[in-house]
Amino acid sequence: MHFLILRNKIMAEEKLFTEFPPISTEQWEATIQKDLKGADYQKKLVWRTDEGFQVPPYYRAEDLDNLDYLNTLPGEFPFLRGTSPDSNQWDIVQAIDEADPAMANAIALDALMRGANCLCFDASKIDSAEALATLLHEIDLNAAGVQFTHVKSYLDFMTLFVTYVEEHQYDKQQVSGHINFDPLMYRLKNNKFYFSSQEDMQQAVTLLNMVEEMPRFKVINVNGVVLHNAGATIVQEMAYSLAMANEYINFCVEQGVPVAKVASRMQLTLSVGSNYFMEIAKLRAIRLLWSTMVAQYNPTCDCAYKIRINTEASTWNKTLYDPYVNMLRSTTEGMSAVIGGADAISLQPFDVAYKKSDDFSRRISRNVQVILKEEAFLDYVVDPAAGSYYIENLTNTLAEHSWKLFQQVEADGGALVAIENGSIKEAVEQSCQKRDIDIATRRYILLGTNQYPNINEKMADKIERTMRDENEGLKTYRGAAAFEEVRLETERYAQSHTRPSVYLFKIGNLAMRQARAGFITNFFGCAGYEIIEPAGFATVEEGLQAVKATNPSLIVICSSDEEYATIGLEAVKQCKNNLPNTQCLIAGNPTEAIDALREAGADDFIHVKTNLLQSLKSYNALLLK
């Protein structure tokens, strides 16, 4: 403590780094252009995001000049920096995918003993007071938050829940959590309402009245996470979530419910994906936009501006193969949520893609947050991203683009109209298609799935469930699913047949043949093919004898572009003459020699511009007969 006081005193008396002269933006740009040596600045250094804007390679203090909200403190309007002025506390949510009340209760009690302080239950089997009592047995509702999903009837369930709270004499002011009541998102996913548009919206008013004495329990939960897991961009997730929230507020206010009562009983459940800094900025920006939107209703209480943000880690990016990488994904997602100021965080078990969670996977997902609190002390620092030139500008840019899309939805009639005329579904599906193409062409990397696969890993026999969405409307899915289908096809074929093999015919320039062999290993490894990699060959004849002894499914010549016109050409001719029924491929895109290689018998050229997914599907169709 004395050291900190002394250090602060020194810094107050003397500005550090005064011996370094200031560098202007023009000077930085001149240096960058010099280092680029004529290369295209935009292509090399500017990031074009899925959200529709460009991110420059660096930011400076001058980029913050027009951001008015920078002068606000945490706990002050517009609450971009969070609703608490003195801490960054959040709820560690343990999601429980067990529907049986007694078994779910046992999991919940264990989770509470091991760091969780909020429980998310599957309430699909809670249809009586006895079932609810079994589920909540020995859980102190004044100490732990409770969330309920898959509720069959929200009015009936809340009647049971409020009665349970009263019978156990809990302090209603302290009971926290939410139900997953979101008829608009339900309509988007299922092409139908719970009952009807009018009846469902009217239920919102009834539910608000039921929890009038429970200010910390939310009865309207806008599930932006559904949009993310269907392939939406961050801007779409933010804008459409706000539009749906505005639809609820507007309806309830028209029914005579004060806006503060509506807004304070609402919650946003947003995704947190792998785009680390962008996800931090998203959570900060959504608070700014919420305050801006709610301000139009002139609430009489600041509580209307303090939206609670519940976050769920993405399932879109979770993979079946190399599932332990999901632990790394969840760690960065948890950090994004914490630094962005989430009020509650639920991380996915690493095995979510293929089975129900078990003790180990629940423990790992929970302990990420325990470490962030108990060892990293991130709950002590409010808005740690504040002042970052990069994150502040991302926050502002996301806010601007999301607000523009939100206004467009409102101008076209609001969220309900956009859902019923299909415009939201269409827009999200277009974004989804672009993301799928990016994965197929490896512009977006899913480690272990479309890049650096664990080639000998077997997962087919470990699958206990699939996450395929059978709903009739907007479908959620995982980005890796298409690749996994290809690899599972290979794996199941190999259970009763010879596994497809790829022979790396390495010849010529050592550096180039090794680089291309590595590329091909990754390429066909994504389909689970066996990779046969010798040290390399001094002559074509030597390599041909080794290939003939192995009799692989595919032969891939790995050499340099220059040598493809000579020894590469000879290798192709010899392979096709001796193994005419075996596909002979070229690693690379030697444009000057392509015609000659094709004439010699080369069947295909595999390079960075090849659509990986389409190519693997075509080879599976050829080889798995």
Disulfide bonds with the S-S distance in Angstrom:
none
